[in-house]
Amino acid sequence: MGRYVLRRLLQLVPVFIGTTFLIYWLVWSLPGDPFAGKCGDRPCPPEYIAQMTARFHLDDPLIVQYGRYMLNLLHGDFGETFRGLDVGELIGDAYPNTIRLAVVALLIEAVIGLAAGVLTGLRGRGFLDNLVLVSTLFLISLPVFVTGFVLQITLGFELKWIKTTVSASPAPWQYLIVPGFVLGSLSMAYVTRLTRTSIAENKRADYVRTAIAKGLPQRRVVGVHLLRNSAIPVVTFLGTDLGALMGGAIVTEGIFDIKGIGSLVYRGILGKEGVTVTGVVTLLVVVYLVSNLLVDLLYAVLDPRIRYD
Amino acid sequence: MRTPLRKPHWIATSVLPLTLALTVAGCAGGGDDSSSGDGSGGGVDPNGALSAFTTEPQNPLIPGNTVEQGGTKVVRALFTGLTRYDPVTGESKFAMADKIDTTDSKVYTIKIKSGWKFHDGTEVKAKNFVDAWNYTTYGPNAQLGASFFEQVQGYKDVHPADPDGDGPQKAPTPTADKLSGLKVVDDTTFQVTLYAPFSVFELKLGYTPFFPLPDSFFADEKGFEAKPIGNGPFKFVSRKPNTEIKLTRNDDYKGDDPAKFKDLTYKMYETNEAAYNAVVGGDLDFLDNIPPAGLTGGKYKQDLEGHNGSTPYMGNQTLTFPLYDPTYQNPDLRKAISLAINRQEIVDKIFDGTRIPADGWVNPAVPGYAKNQCPELCKYDPAKAKDYLAKSGFKGQIKLSTNADGGHKDWMTATCNSIKNALGLDCVYEPIPTFSETRQQITAHSMKAIFRSGWIADYPSIEDFLNQLYRTGASSNDGLYSNPKVDGLLAQADASPKVEDANKLYQEAERVLNDDMPVIPLWNQTSQFGWSDRIDHARLSSLKDLDLTTVTVKKK
């Protein structure tokens, strides 16, 4: 187990270097002039461009720029934006908001999704099953921004139950419930369906029949034997979804004005700020890799047949 | 319905409250009890807090380096220059200046009021202006506002021109580090000498690059960037990038226009729509730029009933011909296109009547503006347009282009259709994905299509709408227009010692543009704004700022 974890962690290094370089290169090769929009509807004076170019070493070849960036990163220095702001600070301000939002979304999708999935999976066909089926289909077919705007307008403007925009940073947890629901709604529908299918399938599995035949109480059969085995695909999904939730939060963050990494990346791309984009995405990559590792480790906990040596 | 030159309703209604507010402020000068003023329901909380919308400043908050909207708003609250612009008429008035004397419009002797202090307690002296201007113009400091000092003697020595624009060659090292035309006479007096007479110079003095800088700036620039120190009505408190900038009232402020509330927070939003939702929901107190989603069908008038306004600001929308491209060389073709655009209809259909069709190249809110400078060619006339087209002999496709990320698609397409229908030529709208790419192509003079252009006044003067745009080689002459007659008139106007005479010559230069039609005037901009029910007397100045001198916060 320990060696497996170590091996996986070592694998992170080349993936990390590869992705960061790829992102740096992509942003670098974007068309457009980073200083074009900085002086309003007029061209920037040449002295300004010359000074900025020198200050950010934009004349160096890509590989040199990237090398310098990585070297600074090793010292914990994320660099500076063209506006003269420290990227490390920006990320430090924005990341907690996105993480909070993703955690809220993940909790909502896990709790509601699993509960609905287990219920319908156990009961089988019937009114509840149909209701869940239809409502999940509904959620899946709605794009996130529709759900977002509809909830913002109905709950925020009409009923005044929630704050229409979060704005505060760090974002208070209670304001994030609705945005979290919006962000997690799509995955919640998938979790429900996955759980339901998995439960329905495993309900007739040999080990469940054995457990029932042994005379184990229903709660133990379902809670320990059935649920644990049925959880594997769901956990895989949830684990990979955490990364997707963080990266995909840009729309939700825009609607509810949550000061997260979504807009940071978006602005970074528009402004050709390789430093910002790479910084944020690097951390996303780390989150993704670590959550995948955790998922793999969870397999061993959930399924006794899986072992890592 | 809306005649182009109708005096905007907003100005008419707001003059009264303004004069009232000014007298109230004037009377309350010495005392501190001003809560008994206006009677618009509920008292005024003199220590109230309010929040206003802004965008993230593009550069650190140094006046000489701040020329875009987001930063300018904050810098104007933090600093007070020699003059300031009237929020309604745009007229230049003395602020820190006590006297500005000149006999020939070439040598200006400026006396500042004594007793003013920077927020760190140091006195504002003549030296602070001179040092700041020297810093801003010195080439290697690469300040964006440097070119506004180009008339000052010595500018060419401290800011030598780059021989090849932004090409690979470096600009030569300056031969001097101070403007020879600036001289400190005593603590409160300094003298400015220009290369040649330039009467509009005085009008420029209220613009951000002309603000003074405290001594501490020169000692510790990084420290200043982290906590700017100004001499204005508001003091810097804190800043959180992409989130907010907090300011608080400077109670030692010596100006005659102090704020009637205490804490000012500039908030940034992810999108304009989010900001709109925030102001409707009550999380934001003032939004100066209602997004298209709120404008459609006048939605904002219901969402913010009694809390909204519309005001013209000193900006216009134009279409520029890339005159370096062989396609648009013929002036008759350019005139034909201008005649083929039904401005009023587009304004009514697309903008819900909120723009003012242009009758010239200069915005009506700007001092020096003259009516009906484009009497023939800026009016929709398909028959005449066809005549001009026939004269030009042009048969081909007309292309319009601009950035796709700025919400210009609707009116660009409508304009194209108008041209298509009137001239019977094919017209296509070809957007370029981002503003920065568009700007890059414009700067590189590689545009193949007629492109959108716009201008917002830096300072309220007709000069700003002409010199920067139509003079040969001017910094924003993006279409590379050149006409010796225009250049001559502009130079003559610059050199006339009196503003009134200068303005006449500027207007004459403007009329010459009719011969060439290098840029098609479309309409003048207005801004729709809204506020929350926590504040009163909110209004937008002609430079598109929340007027901090009139707005009040209601008592809870």
HADDOCK unambig.tbl for C-alpha pairs under 7 A between the chains (distance, minus, plus):
assign (segid A and resid 31 and name CA) (segid B and resid 437 and name CA) 6.64 0.50 0.50
assign (segid A and resid 32 and name CA) (segid B and resid 436 and name CA) 5.47 0.50 0.50
assign (segid A and resid 32 and name CA) (segid B and resid 437 and name CA) 4.13 0.50 0.50
assign (segid A and resid 32 and name CA) (segid B and resid 440 and name CA) 6.30 0.50 0.50
assign (segid A and resid 33 and name CA) (segid B and resid 436 and name CA) 5.76 0.50 0.50
assign (segid A and resid 33 and name CA) (segid B and resid 437 and name CA) 6.29 0.50 0.50
assign (segid A and resid 33 and name CA) (segid B and resid 440 and name CA) 5.84 0.50 0.50
assign (segid A and resid 34 and name CA) (segid B and resid 436 and name CA) 6.84 0.50 0.50
assign (segid A and resid 36 and name CA) (segid B and resid 436 and name CA) 4.82 0.50 0.50
assign (segid A and resid 36 and name CA) (segid B and resid 439 and name CA) 5.45 0.50 0.50
assign (segid A and resid 36 and name CA) (segid B and resid 440 and name CA) 5.82 0.50 0.50
assign (segid A and resid 37 and name CA) (segid B and resid 435 and name CA) 6.53 0.50 0.50
assign (segid A and resid 37 and name CA) (segid B and resid 436 and name CA) 5.15 0.50 0.50
assign (segid A and resid 37 and name CA) (segid B and resid 439 and name CA) 6.79 0.50 0.50
assign (segid A and resid 38 and name CA) (segid B and resid 58 and name CA) 6.20 0.50 0.50
assign (segid A and resid 39 and name CA) (segid B and resid 67 and name CA) 6.72 0.50 0.50
assign (segid A and resid 39 and name CA) (segid B and resid 68 and name CA) 6.24 0.50 0.50
assign (segid A and resid 40 and name CA) (segid B and resid 68 and name CA) 5.70 0.50 0.50
assign (segid A and resid 41 and name CA) (segid B and resid 454 and name CA) 6.96 0.50 0.50
assign (segid A and resid 42 and name CA) (segid B and resid 476 and name CA) 5.59 0.50 0.50
assign (segid A and resid 43 and name CA) (segid B and resid 443 and name CA) 6.20 0.50 0.50
assign (segid A and resid 43 and name CA) (segid B and resid 476 and name CA) 6.89 0.50 0.50
assign (segid A and resid 45 and name CA) (segid B and resid 144 and name CA) 6.73 0.50 0.50
assign (segid A and resid 46 and name CA) (segid B and resid 162 and name CA) 6.94 0.50 0.50
assign (segid A and resid 46 and name CA) (segid B and resid 165 and name CA) 5.86 0.50 0.50
assign (segid A and resid 46 and name CA) (segid B and resid 166 and name CA) 4.56 0.50 0.50
assign (segid A and resid 47 and name CA) (segid B and resid 139 and name CA) 6.72 0.50 0.50
assign (segid A and resid 47 and name CA) (segid B and resid 142 and name CA) 5.24 0.50 0.50
assign (segid A and resid 48 and name CA) (segid B and resid 142 and name CA) 4.56 0.50 0.50
assign (segid A and resid 48 and name CA) (segid B and resid 143 and name CA) 6.55 0.50 0.50
assign (segid A and resid 48 and name CA) (segid B and resid 144 and name CA) 6.70 0.50 0.50
assign (segid A and resid 51 and name CA) (segid B and resid 142 and name CA) 6.48 0.50 0.50
assign (segid A and resid 83 and name CA) (segid B and resid 58 and name CA) 5.39 0.50 0.50
assign (segid A and resid 83 and name CA) (segid B and resid 59 and name CA) 4.78 0.50 0.50
assign (segid A and resid 83 and name CA) (segid B and resid 60 and name CA) 6.67 0.50 0.50
assign (segid A and resid 84 and name CA) (segid B and resid 59 and name CA) 6.77 0.50 0.50
assign (segid A and resid 84 and name CA) (segid B and resid 60 and name CA) 6.66 0.50 0.50
assign (segid A and resid 90 and name CA) (segid B and resid 241 and name CA) 6.91 0.50 0.50
assign (segid A and resid 157 and name CA) (segid B and resid 281 and name CA) 6.59 0.50 0.50
assign (segid A and resid 164 and name CA) (segid B and resid 277 and name CA) 6.58 0.50 0.50
assign (segid A and resid 164 and name CA) (segid B and resid 278 and name CA) 6.48 0.50 0.50
assign (segid A and resid 164 and name CA) (segid B and resid 281 and name CA) 6.26 0.50 0.50
assign (segid A and resid 165 and name CA) (segid B and resid 274 and name CA) 6.77 0.50 0.50
assign (segid A and resid 165 and name CA) (segid B and resid 278 and name CA) 5.81 0.50 0.50
assign (segid A and resid 254 and name CA) (segid B and resid 270 and name CA) 5.47 0.50 0.50
assign (segid A and resid 254 and name CA) (segid B and resid 271 and name CA) 6.30 0.50 0.50
assign (segid A and resid 255 and name CA) (segid B and resid 274 and name CA) 5.97 0.50 0.50
assign (segid A and resid 256 and name CA) (segid B and resid 274 and name CA) 6.57 0.50 0.50
assign (segid A and resid 257 and name CA) (segid B and resid 269 and name CA) 6.21 0.50 0.50
assign (segid A and resid 257 and name CA) (segid B and resid 270 and name CA) 5.49 0.50 0.50
assign (segid A and resid 257 and name CA) (segid B and resid 274 and name CA) 5.91 0.50 0.50
assign (segid A and resid 263 and name CA) (segid B and resid 270 and name CA) 6.55 0.50 0.50
